[in-house]
């Protein structure tokens, strides 16, 4: 099954996609992680896109599509969970040229929940697991429960940049919802309780796919 997890920054896409990956046994592909990897490895593409990522702006469509195409090229016939792409109508069209998506999960999360969640987010440098200083603390401060890796705060999780990312989402990404709704592949999931356990949300998602 080929699934897209769609929603604003901080809607929990990465957390839910990671849990779905272990339940469904299919790969999780995050374009945000692919972008951060290019930047960390200081590749020519990484050097070109760091300015967009660090300021909360979208990487140009042709560059992000090129990065995704490379990742999608190995055999993924059993399916995948794609997170962070598409983020514009142009990208949705590009994705349609690459493969057929079965279902798009649309996470609906109020913006006050998003801002508080992102301001408290931490991620493992090593395995990418996500934590929250308030609601999902690691057992040992600053260390990943799963692999012991160091936790860090993302460059773009500062209040000013979070607001920029939300603005970009409203302007460029939200029209993608209508694109998939018109095709009958959209499933809405409402996450309005800031303390909702990720397992409950994942159960909801599982019932829709
Ligand atoms: P994310 O972790 O999904 O919030 O992505 C982090 C950053 O990577 C975004 O703010 C963008 O700069 C870039 N990025 C990730 N996915 C895309 C995409 N589909 N289109 C454009 N830029 C992207």
Boltz pocket constraint, residues with backbone or C-beta under 6 A from the ligand:
constraints:
  - pocket:
      binder: B
      contacts: [[A, 9], [A, 31], [A, 32], [A, 33], [A, 35], [A, 49], [A, 52], [A, 53], [A, 54], [A, 56], [A, 57], [A, 58], [A, 59], [A, 60], [A, 61], [A, 64], [A, 83], [A, 84], [A, 85], [A, 86], [A, 87], [A, 91], [A, 156], [A, 165]]
      max_distance: 6.0
